[in-house]
Amino acid sequence: MSDPLHIDRDGHRTYIKWHRGRRRPSDPVFTGARIVEAMRLGASVEVDLVIHADHGCAVLHDLTLERETTGAGRVRDTGAAALRQLHLRDNDGQPVSDRVLLLEDLCDLLAREDVHPDALLQLDFKENLAALLPQIAANFAKSVAPIVGSLILSGGDFDAIATLARSAPGLVTGYDPCYGESLARLQSSGDYRGFIEQALATAPDAGMIYLAYDIILAAEEAGIDIVAPVHAAGRRVDAWTINRITPQTIGRIERLLRLKVDQITTDDPEGLAKAFSE
C-alpha cells in the first residue's frame, strides 16, 4: 500500500491529514518520530499548541496535563524544563518513552530533517487572544522561523491567529468556526449559508477553513453546499475529524469526496488510504 497522503477522485485531490501526528489509531499522540515521518513523506499533519508558564507553547491538546502526560496540573502553570521531563501517555493511559515536545523543540527537530516540499504541519492554537502576551508571540515567531514555509497556523479565535501570524512573516493561516453547539444551532436555524459567509468574513486571510464534517454533511442534507462558497472565495476546506474507518464512516467520506473537500482529518490515515485504494 502506498503512503497515506491523499485521495484522487474525479480530477480533485483530497489530502489525508494525520490528526495529532497519528498514522494509525494505536499511535500515541504528538510523538516526534511520527511527525518527522509524516513531514518526510509530504503528508499533512496536525499538532495542537497550548501556552506554558515560560511564555512559550507546548505540543499538547489539553490545558491540563493528566490525560496526555505523566504530569499534573495546568500547562499554564508548568515551566518549559518541567514539561520536557514529562512522558506522553498512550491510548490506554500508560506512559510511553516519548517526552512532551515544546514548539521550539519540534521546529528544531524538523529543521534538521529532510522535510518534503509538499509537507504541511498545522499548528492548532488552543488559546484565545486574551492569553496571548507579547512575549508569547515573540517566542512563537522565533520558534517557527526555521520552518515557517512548511507551516499553517489555525484556531478558533482568529484575532489570536492573526496576531501570531503578524509576528512570523510568511506564515499562512486557517480558521475553524465550529465550536460548542455549532451543529445544533445550525440545525435549528438552518442558516448554513450565513454560517459559512460569516466564517469567510471573520477570517479574510485564512487560506484553509476547518469545518466539522457533520456540519458539512448536515448542510448537504438541507440542500446546501457549504464547500463551494469557500472554493469560490479562493480558499480550501478541511473536514474534521474521522476517528475510525468503518462502513459508516466510509459512506460519510464518500459524500465528502463528492463535495470536493480539500483535506480530511483522521486518526487513521493508513486505514483511510487503504479503504479508498481497494
LUMLUMNU-715010 format. One line per 8 residues: number of its first residue (from 1); their letters; for each residue y negated, x, z of C-alpha. Coordinates in pm, whole numbers, plus 32768, in hexadecimal, padded with zeros to 4 digits. Layout:
N
NUM) A) Y,X,Z | ...;
***
This chain:
278
1) MSDPLHID) 8000,8000,8000 | 7EA2,807D,7FB1 | 7DA5,80B4,80C6 | 7CFF,7F75,814B | 7BA9,7F92,80AB | 7B60,7E63,7FD1 | 7BE5,7D3A,7F0B | 7B85,7D08,7D9F;
9) RDGHRTYI) 7B86,7B9D,7D2E | 7AF2,7B01,7BF1 | 7A0C,7C28,7BB4 | 7987,7C31,7D19 | 79D9,7D3A,7E1B | 79F7,7CD2,7F87 | 7A05,7DEF,8080 | 7AEF,7DEA,81AB;
17) KWHRGRRR) 7A36,7E4D,82E8 | 7AF5,7EF8,83FF | 7A7D,7E31,852F | 7A35,7F0E,865E | 7AD5,8032,85A9 | 7C2F,7F93,858B | 7D19,7FC2,8464 | 7E22,7EDE,84FF;
25) PSDPVFTG) 7E1E,7DEE,8629 | 7EE4,7EDB,8709 | 7DD4,7FE4,86F7 | 7CF1,8019,8825 | 7B86,7FDA,87D1 | 7A81,80E7,878A | 7B5F,821B,8774 | 7ACB,8345,86C3;
33) ARIVEAMR) 7C05,838C,85FB | 7C11,8232,855B | 7A9C,822E,8511 | 7AB4,8385,846D | 7BE2,8311,83A2 | 7B23,81E1,8325 | 79F1,82AA,82C6 | 7ABF,83B1,820E;
41) LGASVEVD) 7B69,82A0,8143 | 7A23,81F2,80E5 | 7A5A,80BE,81BB | 795F,7FD4,825A | 7986,7FF4,83D4 | 78CD,7F59,84FB | 7881,7FD2,865A | 77AC,7F36,876A;
49) LVIHADHG) 7691,7FD5,8830 | 7615,7F8D,898F | 7509,8045,8A54 | 7567,8133,8B6E | 74A1,81BD,8C95 | 7425,82F6,8BE4 | 736C,8235,8AD3 | 7479,825D,89CE;
57) CAVLHDLT) 758F,8186,893F | 7703,8178,898A | 7800,810B,8884 | 7877,7FD8,8942 | 7867,7E60,8913 | 7845,7DDF,8A78 | 771B,7E0E,8B5C | 7813,7E5B,8C75;
65) LERETTGA) 7920,7F66,8C7B | 7A57,7EC8,8D11 | 7AFB,7E27,8BE1 | 7AD5,7F40,8AE4 | 7ADA,8078,8BBE | 7B5D,810F,8D00 | 7A02,80EC,8D98 | 795C,7FD6,8E5F;
73) GRVRDTGA) 7801,7F3F,8E6F | 76F2,7F17,8D6B | 76D1,8006,8C46 | 7559,7FF4,8C81 | 7588,8091,8DDA | 7673,81A6,8D65 | 75FB,82F8,8CE9 | 766C,83B6,8BB6;
81) AALRQLHL) 7739,84BA,8C71 | 77F8,83B1,8D34 | 783B,82E3,8BFC | 78CF,840F,8B48 | 79D1,8433,8C5E | 7A52,82D1,8C35 | 7B85,827B,8B6A | 7BA2,8153,8A82;
89) RDNDGQPV) 7CA6,8045,8AC3 | 7DA5,7FBB,89CD | 7DE1,7E4B,8982 | 7EB7,7E29,8ABB | 7DAB,7EC2,8B97 | 7E5E,800F,8BBD | 7D92,8152,8BA9 | 7DB9,8224,8A6E;
97) SDRVLLLE) 7D6D,8394,8A35 | 7C2F,8349,8970 | 7AEB,8356,8A32 | 79B0,8287,8A0E | 78CD,8301,88F7 | 7754,8306,8908 | 7692,82C7,87C7 | 762E,8434,87A6;
105) DLCDLLAR) 779A,849F,87D9 | 780F,83BE,86C0 | 76F9,8427,85D3 | 7736,8598,861A | 78AB,8565,85E1 | 7872,84BD,8491 | 7770,85C1,8428 | 7885,86C6,843F;
113) EDVHPDAL) 7975,85F6,836D | 799C,85C0,81F7 | 7912,845E,81F6 | 7953,839E,80B5 | 7814,8341,7FF9 | 787C,81D1,7FF9 | 78C1,81C6,8170 | 77DF,80E6,8241;
121) LQLDFKEN) 77CF,80EA,83BB | 7735,7FB1,8451 | 7686,7FE5,859E | 767B,7E8D,8641 | 756B,7E9A,874C | 75C7,7DAD,8868 | 747A,7DBA,8921 | 732A,7D11,88E7;
129) LAALLPQI) 71C5,7D87,88B1 | 716D,7D69,8A22 | 726E,7E76,8A75 | 71F2,7F64,896A | 7117,8069,8A16 | 7065,816D,893B | 7147,8285,89BA | 727B,81BF,894F;
137) AANFAKSV) 71F2,819D,87ED | 719D,830F,87E4 | 72FA,8374,8857 | 7395,8281,875F | 72D1,831A,863F | 7339,847A,86A2 | 74A6,8412,86BB | 74C3,8365,8569;
145) APIVGSLI) 73F6,845E,849E | 751F,8538,842B | 75D7,8413,8388 | 74C8,830D,8353 | 752D,82D7,81E7 | 7686,825E,8252 | 7608,815E,834F | 7597,7FF6,8364;
153) LSGGDFDA) 74F8,7F74,84A5 | 7535,7E08,84FE | 7503,7D11,8617 | 7496,7BB8,867D | 7336,7C18,86ED | 7291,7C87,85AB | 7154,7CF9,865C | 7229,7DF5,8719;
161) IATLARSA) 72DC,7E5D,85D9 | 7194,7E89,851E | 7105,7F59,863B | 7230,8044,863C | 722F,805A,84C0 | 70C0,80C1,84BC | 711C,81E6,859A | 7226,825E,84A4;
169) PGLVTGYD) 71A5,827C,833D | 72A6,821D,8238 | 7375,8140,831E | 73D6,7FF5,827F | 73F7,7EB8,834E | 74B9,7D75,836B | 748A,7C32,842F | 7577,7B44,84DF;
177) PCYGESLA) 74DF,79EA,851B | 761E,795B,85B6 | 760D,7941,8730 | 7673,7856,8847 | 76D0,7700,87C7 | 7650,773A,8664 | 7775,7689,85BD | 7766,755A,86A2;
185) RLQSSGDY) 75F0,7537,866A | 7615,7557,84F3 | 772F,745C,84E3 | 7656,736D,85A8 | 751D,73A0,84D7 | 75BE,73E8,8386 | 7496,74CA,8335 | 755A,75EC,82A3;
193) RGFIEQAL) 7453,762F,8199 | 7341,7642,829F | 7419,772A,8370 | 7448,7829,825B | 72DE,780F,81E6 | 726B,7856,834A | 7355,7981,8362 | 72CA,7A17,8222;
201) ATAPDAGM) 7165,79DE,8296 | 71A4,7A6F,83F1 | 7231,7BB3,8366 | 717A,7BFA,821F | 71F0,7D63,8216 | 735E,7D25,826A | 7445,7D88,814F | 7575,7CE2,81EE;
209) IYLAYDII) 7587,7B8C,8295 | 76A9,7B73,838A | 7733,7A10,83A0 | 784C,7984,8476 | 7955,7925,8379 | 7987,77CB,8411 | 7817,777D,83CD | 7841,77E5,8261;
217) LAAEEAGI) 7974,7707,823D | 78DC,75E0,82FA | 77B2,75ED,820E | 789F,75EF,80E5 | 7951,74BD,8170 | 77FC,7415,8181 | 77C8,7467,8011 | 76D6,7587,804D;
225) DIVAPVHA) 7704,76EF,7FDF | 7641,77CB,80D2 | 76B5,790E,802E | 7604,78C9,7EE4 | 749F,78C1,7F76 | 74DC,7A12,8019 | 754B,7AA4,7ECD | 7422,7A01,7E1F;
233) AGRRVDAW) 733F,7AB7,7F15 | 73E0,7C02,7EB8 | 74A0,7C23,7FFE | 7612,7C37,8057 | 76F1,7B68,813E | 77E9,7BDE,8245 | 78DA,7AD2,82C5 | 7952,7B16,8429;
241) TINRITPQ) 7A55,7B2A,84CD | 7BBC,7AF3,845A | 7C82,7B67,8588 | 7DE5,7B3A,8505 | 7E7F,7B14,83AE | 7F4A,79D1,83B1 | 7F96,78C4,82AC | 7E6E,77FF,833A;
249) TIGRIERL) 7D77,7920,832B | 7DEF,7985,81D0 | 7D86,782B,8158 | 7C2F,785C,81F5 | 7C0F,79B4,8158 | 7C63,791E,8003 | 7B3E,782E,802E | 7A56,794B,8095;
257) LRLKVDQI) 7ABD,7A0F,7F61 | 7A73,78E3,7E82 | 7918,78D6,7F1E | 78F5,7A4A,7EC8 | 78A3,7AD0,8020 | 785E,7C44,8009 | 7918,7CAF,813F | 7A1C,7C20,822D;
265) TTDDPEGL) 7A2C,7CA1,8391 | 7B8A,7CB4,8423 | 7C51,7D52,853D | 7D6F,7D7F,8445 | 7CEB,7E2C,830B | 7E48,7EA9,82B8 | 7EE1,7D4D,82D1 | 7DC9,7CB3,8205;
273) AKAFSE) 7DEB,7DB1,80EE | 7F65,7D87,80EA | 7F51,7C09,80DA | 7E6E,7C11,7FAA | 7F23,7D28,7EF2 | 8065,7C5F,7EE1;
***
